[in-house]
Amino acid sequence: MSIRFNDQLLLWGLGVLQPAAPQEVLAFLKLVYPTVEQWPDELYLNDCFSHWENSNYIVVLNKKYSMYSLTALANMRMDVKLRRQRDKARISLLRAAYDASLGLPGAMDQDLGGASPSSEISSTLQEGSRPVGSGSKPSRTEPTRLRTRTYWSRVSEQLSTQVGLDFHSPGIPSFQYRYCSFPTLKALHLASMGESSEKDMSLSELGLAIGVSPRLLTSFIHKPENHYRHFNLPKKGGGERDIAAPRFFLKTIQYWIKSYILCHLKVHDSCHAYMGGRSIKTNAEKHIGKAYVANVDIENFFGNITKEHVFRVLEENGVGRNLATAISGIVTLNRVIPQGAPTSPVISNAVLYKFDEAMSKISGANGLVYSRYADDITFSADSRAAIESIVSKCRELLAGEGFNLKDEKTRVASNRASQRVTGLVVNEKVQLPREYRRRIRAIFNNALRNPQEYADRLDELYGYFGYLSSFSCGRNAKQIRKDRIALYRVRRLVRLQKSKDE
């Protein structure tokens, strides 16, 4: 027997899970309200969703599997209190979806629930890029793109995994929509009543895609100071670095922007920071065995990447003006990208794409090698005159981009001295500095004799061990065995302490 039910609550449940099937919404509400005894039957659910579709409150995304998402009209008609609760629940589940995506292989062009990437070319998010698994390899002339994460699977799938419930109707496959709540830009425009041009996205439409209220996104833009916490970290050369870390809500939205939009930004092959498969080691390997190695640093790098820089690089990568305006507001604080935001490293890689391209061409034409790791620029060559000339050109091009070099940190080393690139010695091969190896060896020797002193530093020891293992230098088989024994003794001590506490 069918019963009357609070339709606003059903709408709220769909807003939290979207895109979702009616049965998934009902299963979610049963989890949230376990004391309720009577729930609507399938007939009532279907009638309710059919009425919402006719009233433009929801849009059907997949008729075969009855997948729906909310429209802009539904967001406006939802009670303010319910909308705020929806945003909280939605962001918590989005974060779970993000965390689950960390372990998945990169498949940025997958679109399992909507049109094929090749069937809808949109400059907004570079949808014309080649699908993963198509058997084609990118051209050597094509720029690198930051495909470090898949699109996140639906939040209902993460909820099912975490609580061990069967949320899915029989036969529903896994969906990874190109716009999170929507499979295509066309479907997103339809749900928003066509606010933006064909190849752009308004702030309201960005909220629809993420599944949160535009008002929440607006608060990130106009009151960003309310969404960050500040702390200081010591600099290697002295002094302190101000870190502005976004709070949970903003950080989750920034992760979304990073995974869905910033991953398409062009990054030059000479850039080695913050990218899968690249590191300080790959950066250093390019400069092995050169007569001269020069290191120059960009002054206050993150602090000089402005909101205007972000907007420009988004537009240059095909993002529409409205979306570029919204994103540049969400990822900046006091009109610059903050150190501590997950979006800042990605942006810092892309913002100097033209500079990296120019320096690579000039270096190659003059027999030099160029690479960049964040704000650390390296040149190497067999001629000191060529090095001095390229550093002068580097200063000139950087000034055109709005950056300056730290003259006091510009240094040139010949092969008669220790040549270092991002902290690694490159005279004959890439290896760790001798003083660093000695310091870590002393730490492990002390841990072997006094494991109790390192009970709170087990993760640190594992980090050192893994880092040393990535280099062939400085440790023979005997030393490696001693390091393993030290790790074993500290780990055993930690386990004994934990068992006593329990």
C-alpha positions as CSV (number, residue, x, y, z in Angstrom):
1,M,0.0,0.0,0.0
2,S,1.4,3.4,-1.1
3,I,1.9,6.1,1.5
4,R,2.4,9.9,1.4
5,F,6.0,10.9,1.9
6,N,7.9,14.2,2.1
7,D,8.8,14.8,-1.5
8,Q,11.3,17.5,-0.5
9,L,13.3,14.8,1.4
10,L,13.4,12.6,-1.7
11,L,14.6,15.6,-3.7
12,W,17.3,16.2,-1.1
13,G,18.4,12.6,-1.3
14,L,18.7,12.8,-5.1
15,G,20.7,16.0,-4.7
16,V,23.2,14.3,-2.4
17,L,23.7,11.3,-4.6
18,Q,23.2,12.6,-8.1
19,P,23.3,11.1,-10.6
20,A,21.2,8.4,-9.1
21,A,18.3,6.0,-9.7
22,P,15.1,6.3,-7.6
23,Q,15.9,3.0,-5.8
24,E,19.3,4.3,-4.8
25,V,17.8,7.5,-3.4
26,L,15.4,5.5,-1.3
27,A,18.1,3.2,0.0
28,F,20.2,6.2,1.0
29,L,17.3,7.7,2.9
30,K,16.8,4.4,4.7
31,L,20.4,4.6,5.8
32,V,20.0,8.2,7.0
33,Y,16.7,7.6,8.8
34,P,16.9,4.0,10.1
35,T,14.0,4.5,12.6
36,V,11.4,5.2,9.9
37,E,9.3,2.1,9.4
38,Q,7.2,3.0,6.3
39,W,8.7,4.0,3.0
40,P,7.2,4.7,-0.4
41,D,6.8,1.8,-2.8
42,E,8.2,1.6,-6.3
43,L,5.0,3.0,-7.9
44,Y,5.0,6.1,-5.7
45,L,8.7,6.7,-6.5
46,N,8.2,6.4,-10.2
47,D,5.2,8.7,-10.1
48,C,7.2,11.2,-8.0
49,F,10.2,11.3,-10.4
50,S,7.9,11.5,-13.4
51,H,6.2,14.5,-11.9
52,W,9.5,16.2,-11.1
53,E,10.7,15.6,-14.7
54,N,7.6,17.2,-16.1
55,S,8.1,20.1,-13.7
56,N,11.7,20.6,-14.8
57,Y,13.0,19.8,-11.3
58,I,15.1,16.9,-12.6
59,V,16.6,15.7,-15.9
60,V,16.9,12.1,-17.0
61,L,20.5,11.3,-18.0
62,N,20.1,7.6,-18.9
63,K,16.6,6.2,-19.6
64,K,17.8,2.6,-19.6
65,Y,19.1,2.8,-16.0
66,S,16.8,5.6,-14.8
67,M,19.6,8.0,-13.9
68,Y,18.6,11.5,-12.8
69,S,20.2,14.7,-11.6
70,L,18.7,18.0,-10.2
71,T,18.1,21.1,-12.4
72,A,18.8,24.7,-11.5
73,L,15.0,25.1,-10.8
74,A,15.1,22.3,-8.2
75,N,18.0,24.0,-6.4
76,M,16.1,27.3,-6.3
77,R,12.9,25.7,-5.0
78,M,14.7,23.5,-2.3
79,D,14.3,24.8,1.3
80,V,17.3,26.8,2.4
81,K,18.0,24.5,5.4
82,L,17.7,21.4,3.2
83,R,20.0,22.9,0.6
84,R,22.7,23.6,3.3
85,Q,22.4,20.0,4.6
86,R,22.6,18.7,1.0
87,D,25.8,20.6,0.4
88,K,27.4,19.2,3.6
89,A,26.4,15.6,2.8
90,R,27.3,16.0,-0.9
91,I,30.8,17.3,-0.2
92,S,31.5,14.5,2.4
93,L,30.6,11.9,-0.2
94,L,32.5,13.6,-3.0
95,R,35.6,13.5,-0.8
96,A,35.1,9.7,-0.4
97,A,34.8,9.4,-4.2
98,Y,38.0,11.4,-4.6
99,D,39.9,9.2,-2.1
100,A,38.7,6.1,-3.9
101,S,39.8,7.5,-7.2
102,L,43.4,7.8,-6.0
103,G,44.1,4.1,-6.5
104,L,42.6,3.9,-10.0
105,P,44.7,4.1,-13.2
106,G,44.5,7.3,-15.2
107,A,41.6,7.3,-17.6
108,M,40.7,11.0,-17.9
109,D,38.8,10.5,-21.2
110,Q,36.6,7.7,-20.0
111,D,32.9,8.5,-20.3
112,L,31.1,5.3,-19.4
113,G,27.7,6.8,-18.9
114,G,27.3,9.4,-21.6
115,A,28.4,10.2,-25.1
116,S,31.8,9.1,-26.4
117,P,34.5,11.7,-25.9
118,S,35.0,11.8,-29.6
119,S,31.3,12.5,-30.3
120,E,31.1,15.8,-28.5
121,I,34.0,18.2,-29.1
122,S,34.0,21.0,-26.5
123,S,36.7,23.5,-26.0
124,T,35.6,24.0,-22.4
125,L,37.4,21.0,-21.1
126,Q,39.4,19.8,-24.2
127,E,37.1,16.9,-24.9
128,G,38.7,16.3,-28.2
129,S,41.7,14.6,-26.6
130,R,42.4,11.0,-27.4
131,P,40.6,8.4,-25.3
132,V,42.7,6.2,-23.1
133,G,42.9,2.6,-24.4
134,S,42.2,3.6,-28.0
135,G,45.6,2.1,-29.1
136,S,46.9,5.5,-30.2
137,K,50.0,7.2,-28.8
138,P,50.3,10.9,-28.3
139,S,52.4,12.7,-30.8
140,R,55.8,13.8,-29.6
141,T,54.9,17.4,-30.6
142,E,51.8,17.4,-28.4
143,P,52.2,19.0,-24.9
144,T,52.0,16.9,-21.8
145,R,48.6,17.0,-20.0
146,L,48.1,16.4,-16.3
147,R,46.1,13.1,-16.5
148,T,46.9,12.1,-13.0
149,R,43.4,11.0,-11.9
150,T,40.3,9.4,-13.3
151,Y,36.9,11.1,-13.1
152,W,35.4,10.2,-9.8
153,S,32.8,7.4,-9.7
154,R,29.3,8.2,-8.4
155,V,29.0,9.0,-4.7
156,S,26.4,6.3,-4.2
157,E,29.0,3.7,-5.3
158,Q,31.4,5.0,-2.6
159,L,28.7,4.9,0.0
160,S,27.9,1.3,-0.9
161,T,31.5,0.3,-0.6
162,Q,32.0,2.0,2.7
163,V,28.9,0.8,4.5
164,G,28.6,-2.6,2.8
165,L,25.1,-2.0,1.4
166,D,23.7,-2.9,-2.0
167,F,22.6,0.5,-3.3
168,H,22.5,-0.4,-6.9
169,S,19.6,-1.6,-9.0
170,P,20.4,-4.9,-10.8
171,G,22.4,-4.3,-14.0
172,I,23.5,-0.7,-13.3
173,P,27.1,-0.3,-14.4
174,S,29.8,2.0,-12.9
175,F,29.4,5.5,-14.1
176,Q,32.1,8.1,-14.4
177,Y,30.5,11.2,-16.0
178,R,32.6,13.8,-17.7
179,Y,30.9,16.6,-15.7
180,C,30.4,14.5,-12.5
181,S,26.6,15.0,-12.3
182,F,26.1,15.1,-16.0
183,P,27.5,13.1,-19.0
184,T,27.8,16.0,-21.4
185,L,27.9,19.7,-21.5
186,K,24.7,19.7,-23.5
187,A,22.9,17.9,-20.7
188,L,24.3,20.4,-18.2
189,H,23.1,23.4,-20.2
190,L,19.6,21.7,-20.5
191,A,19.5,21.3,-16.7
192,S,20.4,25.0,-16.2
193,M,17.9,26.3,-18.7
194,G,20.8,27.2,-21.1
195,E,22.4,30.0,-19.1
196,S,25.8,29.9,-20.8
197,S,27.0,29.8,-24.4
198,E,27.5,26.4,-26.0
199,K,31.2,26.1,-25.0
200,D,31.2,27.8,-21.6
201,M,29.9,27.1,-18.1
202,S,28.5,29.7,-15.6
203,L,29.1,29.6,-11.8
204,S,25.5,28.1,-11.4
205,E,26.3,25.4,-13.9
206,L,29.6,24.6,-12.2
207,G,27.5,24.1,-9.0
208,L,25.1,21.8,-10.9
209,A,28.0,19.8,-12.2
210,I,29.6,19.4,-8.8
211,G,26.2,18.9,-7.1
212,V,26.4,21.9,-4.7
213,S,24.7,25.2,-4.3
214,P,26.0,28.2,-6.3
215,R,25.8,30.2,-3.1
216,L,28.5,27.9,-1.6
217,L,30.8,28.5,-4.5
218,T,30.1,32.2,-4.3
219,S,31.2,32.2,-0.6
220,F,34.5,30.7,-1.7
221,I,35.1,33.5,-4.1
222,H,33.9,36.5,-2.1
223,K,34.9,35.4,1.4
224,P,37.9,33.1,0.9
225,E,39.5,34.1,4.2
226,N,36.7,32.2,5.9
227,H,37.8,28.9,4.2
228,Y,41.5,28.8,5.0
229,R,43.7,28.1,8.0
230,H,47.2,29.5,8.2
231,F,50.4,28.1,9.7
232,N,54.1,28.5,9.2
233,L,56.8,26.1,8.0
234,P,60.5,26.7,8.3
235,K,62.4,27.4,5.1
236,K,65.6,25.5,4.2
237,G,67.5,28.7,3.9
238,G,66.1,30.3,7.1
239,G,62.9,32.2,7.8
240,E,59.4,30.8,7.6
241,R,56.9,30.1,4.8
242,D,53.3,31.0,5.2
243,I,51.0,28.1,4.3
244,A,47.3,28.7,3.7
245,A,45.5,25.4,3.7
246,P,41.9,25.3,2.5
247,R,39.3,23.9,4.9
248,F,37.4,20.7,4.2
249,F,34.6,22.1,2.0
250,L,36.8,24.3,-0.2
251,K,39.6,21.7,-0.4
252,T,37.2,19.1,-1.7
253,I,35.9,21.5,-4.4
254,Q,39.5,22.3,-5.3
255,Y,40.2,18.6,-5.7
256,W,37.2,18.4,-8.0
257,I,38.5,21.3,-10.1
258,K,41.9,19.7,-10.2
259,S,40.6,16.3,-11.3
260,Y,38.0,17.5,-13.8
261,I,39.4,20.7,-15.3
262,L,43.0,21.5,-14.4
263,C,44.1,18.0,-15.5
264,H,43.7,19.2,-19.1
265,L,46.1,22.1,-18.8
266,K,49.2,22.0,-21.1
267,V,52.5,21.3,-19.3
268,H,55.8,21.4,-21.1
269,D,58.0,18.3,-21.2
270,S,60.8,20.2,-19.5
271,C,58.7,20.5,-16.3
272,H,59.3,17.8,-13.7
273,A,57.4,18.9,-10.6
274,Y,54.1,17.6,-9.2
275,M,53.5,15.0,-11.9
276,G,53.2,11.2,-11.9
277,G,56.3,9.5,-13.2
278,R,58.5,12.7,-12.8
279,S,60.5,13.8,-9.8
280,I,63.7,15.6,-8.7
281,K,65.5,12.5,-10.0
282,T,64.1,12.7,-13.5
283,N,64.8,16.4,-13.4
284,A,68.5,15.8,-12.4
285,E,69.1,13.0,-14.9
286,K,68.9,15.5,-17.8
287,H,72.1,17.2,-16.6
288,I,74.5,14.3,-16.0
289,G,78.1,14.7,-17.1
290,K,78.0,18.4,-18.3
291,A,81.0,20.7,-17.9
292,Y,78.8,23.4,-16.3
293,V,75.5,23.3,-14.4
294,A,73.6,26.5,-13.5
295,N,70.8,26.8,-11.0
296,V,68.5,29.8,-10.8
297,D,65.5,30.3,-8.6
298,I,62.3,32.3,-9.3
299,E,61.6,34.8,-6.5
300,N,58.3,34.2,-4.5
301,F,57.0,31.9,-7.2
302,F,53.6,31.0,-5.9
303,G,53.1,34.5,-4.4
304,N,53.5,36.0,-7.9
305,I,51.1,33.7,-9.7
306,T,48.0,36.0,-9.7
307,K,44.4,35.6,-10.4
308,E,45.0,37.1,-13.8
309,H,47.7,34.5,-14.5
310,V,45.2,31.7,-13.6
311,F,42.4,33.2,-15.8
312,R,44.8,33.6,-18.7
313,V,46.1,30.1,-18.6
314,L,42.6,28.7,-18.4
315,E,41.5,30.7,-21.4
316,E,44.6,29.7,-23.4
317,N,43.7,26.0,-22.7
318,G,40.2,26.4,-24.1
319,V,38.2,27.1,-20.9
320,G,35.3,29.5,-21.4
321,R,35.4,33.0,-19.9
322,N,32.6,32.4,-17.3
323,L,34.1,29.2,-16.1
324,A,37.7,30.6,-16.1
325,T,36.4,33.6,-14.0
326,A,34.7,31.2,-11.5
327,I,37.7,28.9,-11.2
328,S,40.3,31.7,-10.9
329,G,38.3,33.0,-7.9
330,I,37.9,29.6,-6.2
331,V,41.6,28.7,-6.4
332,T,43.1,32.0,-5.3
333,L,43.4,33.8,-2.0
334,N,44.2,37.6,-1.8
335,R,44.4,37.4,-5.7
336,V,47.3,34.8,-5.7
337,I,47.5,31.1,-5.5
338,P,48.0,30.0,-1.9
339,Q,50.7,27.5,-0.9
340,G,48.7,24.7,0.6
341,A,45.9,24.5,-1.9
342,P,45.8,21.2,-4.0
343,T,45.2,23.3,-7.2
344,S,48.3,25.5,-6.8
345,P,51.0,23.0,-7.9
346,V,49.1,22.1,-11.0
347,I,48.6,25.8,-11.9
348,S,52.2,26.6,-11.3
349,N,53.3,23.9,-13.8
350,A,50.9,25.2,-16.5
351,V,51.3,29.0,-16.0
352,L,54.9,29.0,-17.4
353,Y,54.2,26.8,-20.4
354,K,55.1,29.4,-23.0
355,F,58.2,30.3,-21.0
356,D,59.3,26.6,-20.8
357,E,58.7,26.3,-24.5
358,A,60.8,29.3,-25.3
359,M,63.6,28.4,-23.0
360,S,63.7,24.8,-24.4
361,K,64.0,26.0,-28.0
362,I,66.7,28.6,-27.2
363,S,68.6,26.1,-25.1
364,G,68.4,23.4,-27.7
365,A,69.5,25.7,-30.5
366,N,72.6,26.7,-28.5
367,G,73.6,23.3,-27.2
368,L,72.3,23.6,-23.7
369,V,69.9,21.5,-21.6
370,Y,67.0,23.2,-19.8
371,S,64.6,21.8,-17.1
372,R,62.4,23.3,-14.4
373,Y,61.2,21.9,-11.1
374,A,58.6,24.4,-9.7
375,D,60.7,27.5,-9.1
376,D,64.0,25.8,-9.5
377,I,65.4,26.3,-13.0
378,T,68.5,24.4,-14.3
379,F,70.7,24.8,-17.3
380,S,73.7,22.7,-18.3
381,A,76.2,23.0,-21.1
382,D,79.9,22.5,-22.0
383,S,80.5,26.2,-22.3
384,R,80.4,28.7,-19.4
385,A,79.7,31.6,-21.8
386,A,76.6,29.8,-23.1
387,I,75.4,29.4,-19.5
388,E,75.9,33.1,-18.7
389,S,74.1,34.1,-21.9
390,I,71.1,31.8,-21.3
391,V,70.7,33.0,-17.7
392,S,70.4,36.6,-19.0
393,K,67.8,35.5,-21.5
394,C,65.9,33.6,-18.8
395,R,65.7,36.7,-16.6
396,E,64.4,38.7,-19.6
397,L,61.7,36.2,-20.5
398,L,60.6,35.7,-16.9
399,A,60.2,39.5,-16.4
400,G,57.8,39.4,-19.4
401,E,55.7,36.8,-17.5
402,G,55.7,38.9,-14.3
403,F,58.4,37.0,-12.4
404,N,61.9,37.8,-11.2
405,L,65.0,35.7,-10.5
406,K,66.7,35.5,-7.1
407,D,70.1,36.8,-8.1
408,E,71.6,35.7,-4.8
409,K,70.7,32.1,-5.5
410,T,72.0,32.0,-9.0
411,R,75.0,29.6,-9.0
412,V,77.2,28.0,-11.7
413,A,79.2,24.9,-10.9
414,S,81.9,23.3,-13.1
415,N,82.6,19.5,-13.2
416,R,85.6,20.1,-10.9
417,A,83.2,20.8,-8.0
418,S,80.0,19.1,-6.8
419,Q,77.3,19.8,-9.4
420,R,73.8,19.6,-7.9
421,V,70.4,19.7,-9.4
422,T,67.4,19.9,-7.1
423,G,69.6,18.6,-4.3
424,L,71.1,15.7,-6.2
425,V,74.7,15.3,-7.4
426,V,75.0,14.9,-11.2
427,N,78.7,15.0,-12.0
428,E,78.8,11.4,-13.3
429,K,75.5,9.9,-12.3
430,V,72.5,11.0,-10.2
431,Q,73.3,10.3,-6.6
432,L,72.5,11.6,-3.2
433,P,75.0,14.1,-1.6
434,R,77.5,12.4,0.7
435,E,76.5,14.4,3.7
436,Y,72.9,13.4,3.3
437,R,73.8,9.7,3.0
438,R,75.9,9.9,6.2
439,R,73.1,11.6,8.1
440,I,70.5,9.0,7.2
441,R,73.0,6.2,7.9
442,A,73.5,7.6,11.3
443,I,69.8,7.7,11.9
444,F,69.4,4.0,11.0
445,N,72.4,3.0,13.1
446,N,70.9,4.8,16.0
447,A,67.5,3.2,15.4
448,L,69.1,-0.2,15.4
449,R,70.7,0.3,18.8
450,N,67.9,2.3,20.4
451,P,64.6,1.5,18.7
452,Q,62.6,3.0,21.5
453,E,63.7,6.4,20.5
454,Y,62.1,6.0,17.0
455,A,58.7,4.5,18.0
456,D,57.1,7.8,17.0
457,R,59.1,8.1,13.8
458,L,58.4,4.8,12.1
459,D,56.8,6.4,9.0
460,E,59.8,8.7,8.7
461,L,62.2,5.7,8.7
462,Y,60.1,4.0,6.0
463,G,60.2,7.2,4.0
464,Y,64.0,7.4,4.2
465,F,64.4,3.7,3.4
466,G,62.2,4.0,0.3
467,Y,63.9,7.2,-0.9
468,L,67.4,5.6,-0.5
469,S,66.2,2.5,-2.3
470,S,65.4,4.6,-5.4
471,F,69.2,5.3,-5.8
472,S,71.9,2.8,-6.5
473,C,74.5,4.6,-4.7
474,G,75.7,4.8,-1.1
475,R,74.4,1.4,0.3
476,N,75.8,-2.1,-0.1
477,A,73.9,-5.3,0.7
478,K,75.2,-5.3,4.3
479,Q,74.0,-1.8,5.0
480,I,70.5,-2.6,3.5
481,R,70.2,-5.6,5.8
482,K,71.1,-3.5,8.8
483,D,68.5,-0.9,7.8
484,R,65.8,-3.6,7.4
485,I,66.7,-5.0,10.9
486,A,66.3,-1.5,12.3
487,L,62.9,-1.1,10.7
488,Y,61.9,-4.5,12.0
489,R,62.9,-3.7,15.6
490,V,61.1,-0.3,15.6
491,R,58.0,-1.8,14.0
492,R,57.9,-4.7,16.5
493,L,58.2,-2.2,19.4
494,V,55.3,-0.2,18.1
495,R,53.2,-3.3,17.8
496,L,54.0,-4.3,21.3
497,Q,53.1,-0.9,22.7
498,K,49.8,-0.9,20.7
499,S,48.9,-4.4,22.1
500,K,49.6,-3.2,25.6
501,D,47.4,-0.2,25.2
502,E,44.5,-2.3,23.9
